[in-house]
Amino acid sequence: MVGALVATACAVLGVVLGSAHPALAATTADPVPVVVVGAPGLAWSDIDGARTPWLSRVAAEGAVASLTVRGPHSRACAVDGWLTLSAGRRAGGPTATCEAPAAPVDGAVPGWGAYVTAARDASYGAVPGTLAQRLADAGRCVEAVGPGAALAAAGEDGRVGAYASDVPATPSCPVLLVDAGTLPADPDARTAALRRLDALVEGVLRSKSPQTRLVVAGVGDGDSPVRPRAVVVSGPPAGVLTSPSTRQPGLVQLQDLTASVLQWSGADATGLTGRVVTAEADDVPGPERVAARDGFEVRAATLREVSPQVTGWLATAFVVWCAAAVGVLLRRRRTGGRTDRAPQWLVAAGTAVASVPVATFVVNVVPWWSTGRPRLAFAGALVAAVVLVTRAALAAGRRHRFGVALVVGVVTLVVLGGDVLAGSRLQLSSVFGQNPTVGGRFYGFGNTSFALYGVAVLTVMAVVGAWAHPRRRVAVGLAALLLLLATALEGHPSYGADFGGPPGLVLGGLLVLAVAAGLRLTVVRVLVAGAAVVVLTLALAVLDWLRPAAARTHLGEFVQTVLDGGADDVVGRKLAQNLTNLGSPPLLAIAAAATVLLVVAWRTGWRVPAPGGVLLRAAVVLGVVGFAVNDSGLVVPAFVLLPLLPVLAAAGRAPDA
């Protein structure tokens, strides 16, 4: 087993090293004047030809994107947004209560010390004043118009070099920040505010030089519930914005604007969590481009509303299914009936429950958000996807003992693995995928999708490894190849980009391979396996860190954070998040129901036929290691067991029984 372990680890590293081409370092072009107009609360649904003709013109002729605005609090107030722009990292006020920014007094921002302390306590490494300081280091200055802009333009000492109450005809600095005010929620007041914003944009367009880059952005959440926000950068080229921090066309972060303003101005843009935005040109008409961004807002808002409901109903359905399974086991034990076969109705219900998680990603293949009733369309698409997967799995289950498990596993593996290879479009803004409002991850595997992907990999490995037709070496070799490719995809910085996934996946996979190869597990072999997995995981992170700073993912950023002495803050924040997530009622219900079912199954003598036993043990390893390494509480173990136990129950029912 040791030789197989070393070979697998080396092969994974070889695949990753051989395919991770360093990205070209960003080059700094000649500095250009920059004007940033910030309007907290601005959404794409606000932009139309009637209320905002000039802003619509900029959107048609420039590059557009949805903007993730996230500070230390769940809702980014105007203060949080402007401070994040200043720091290039998540920053915010000392409390979650939204208060209007205060105008400078004698050239200094009131309460600046409290902002600096709050940024330090938030553990994101934010230093308010970074934008102004780096511009000053490059021999350039920044001028502010309005209280919010003063927050972003202040230096690290809280002083604002140039401040005005109105937009100057000729800015005194090459970088001008303008606070257009927070957009109110009241429809009539919002329309009036949007018209004032549009008039401001018109004035800037008429007075700016041809080289000036104009940015109009919703630098904060404001009072509107619609998120993400809108951002427009004057062209050419006309198209959509993206950045290395999101790797998603049409989606950038507020921190990206900080890095962009610095680079456009000829200043240092490195060391920030934001990355310089770029425009991907297209020939889409302006109104259609705006409509696409508006549709993304609808998708994100709808998923934000229905995700808790889907999670709650799924947890309830799983608990009910577990209770029914426990009842069947106990009744059969009392009556002396066979406990190794599950009734058809229990198999069908369990297969449907196991199909729901992957179906939530499949539904994003169709544009349900573009209908007039997105919630109803989403529900209909979800039901249809669950029915299709369930019927296919049950049909396979009638032909092969592990047919249900294999179909659910293969569908999950293909959908999630293929989605990561294609850019994570299905996972972005999905029930169990990445949330663009939270902004924790925009591509690759999140904790929930990793759990589903990991148990799917182990399921297919177990079935392939036990394949009776080829020789054992062939079957084990195919299973090992699957583990190699799946782990490479999981840990590759440009695809899965998951630091916490490979350890549990590799350890669980090695357990499946050992049993399939007929190897006996010893203490020495287990310790060697654990050490090799740790080395492999660290190697993946260092590999990403060796790439140019602008091309790193969060793996490399973590290595840099450790080198900078900030590991304690990151680990502490993740530990706190892990403890917080332990109290999730749906996750607790799933974990408790699964535990009760496993205990009752063991006590009543139910045993899943081979290779189900090793699959269950490998899945437990995956869940335990995933729980220990990640910051998601019970997410990984819960979503490992939720799709696994029903398909194992189906395997306990003989074909055509």
PyMOL commands that set and color helices and strands:
alter all, ss='L'
color gray80, all
select helices_A, chain A and resi 2-19+44-46+53-61+78-87+112-121+130-137+147-153+187-207+254-264+286-335+344-365+368-370+374-397+403-421+447-465+472-491+501-517+523-545+549-551+554-563+567-581+585-603+612-629+635-651
alter helices_A, ss='H'
color red, helices_A
select strands_A, chain A and resi 34-38+63-68+142-145+162-164+175-179+213-217+229-233+239-242+251-253+278-281
alter strands_A, ss='S'
color yellow, strands_A
deselect
rebuild
show_as cartoon
